[in-house]
Amino acid sequence: MEEKQWYVVNTYSGHENKVKEKLEMRAESMDMKDYIYRVIVPEEKIIEEKDGVKKEKVKKLFPGYILVEMVMSDEAWFIVRNTPGVTGFIGSSGKGAKPTPLQPYEVDNLLKNMNMEAVEIKNNLQVGDQIKIIDGPFSGMFGKIESLDEETKMVNAIVDLFGQETTIECELNQVKKA
């Protein structure tokens, strides 16, 4: 299997977060989690001051673009291209040519600006640890690590969902030790 790399995907401007959600749902429902890993909307937090009141705002670094960490298989390429809101890949000449991935240093710089890690997520988490989910649909919930996959950077955690113990899957960067 080829290795995963980062690609720039063009979307309708203003639809970046919707496309991210749809793409993540499609990767899950089409059993492509081993090919489509992370989808990121490049953005930064900025502080704006208006009438002496400071407000934190999120500003998109590249409106109309998202980053996708994926293995460029024919199927994964098809799924991303055909996700509603996606208008194409950057670095593809068209005519069925697969796009060129970003260089590792480009991804490192982008993710550092967003306070994210490109590949290495330093963690000291172990199976059985209590965690707090800090990002994603389960943000704010607490759980216990059931399994860790360092390679795919995924955590399976047991959380209390509506009074019932449920196993959920999160990315390592979405959790922290409680």
TAFEN-V321303 format. One line per field, one symbol per residue. phi: phi as a letter, one per 40 degrees, with the letter a starting at -180 (. if undefined). psi: psi as a letter, one per 30 degrees, with the letter a starting at -180 (. if undefined). burial: I if it has 9 or more other ideal C-beta (glycine too) atoms within 8 Angstrom, else O. Layout:
phi: ???
psi: ???
burial: ???
This chain:
phi: .cccacbbbcbccgbdcccddcccccccccfbccbbcbbbccabcbbbbbfgbcbcbbbccbdgbbbbcacccdccccccdccdgcbiccgbcgfgcccccccdcccdccccccfbbcbcbcabcbdgccbbcbagcbdgcbabccabbcccgbbbbcbcbfgbcbcbbbcdccbacc
psi: kllklklkkklkkfgeeeeeeeeeeeeefghgffejdkkkjjllklkkkkhgkkkklkkkeikgklkkjlkileeeeeeeegkkfkflkkgkgahgkklkllkeeeeeeeeefghlkeejjklhklkfkklkkflafgkfllakkelkjeefhlkkkkljjhgkkkklkllegfllk.
burial: OOOOIIIIIIIOOOIIOOIIOIIIOIIIOOOIIOIIIOIIIIIIOOOOOOOOOOOOOOOIIOOOIIIIIIIIOOOIIOIIIOIOIIOOIIOIOOOOOOIOIIOOOIIIOIIOIIOOOIOOOOOOIOOOIOIIIOOOOIIOIIIIIOOIOOOOIIIIIOIIOOOOOOIIOIIIIIIOOO
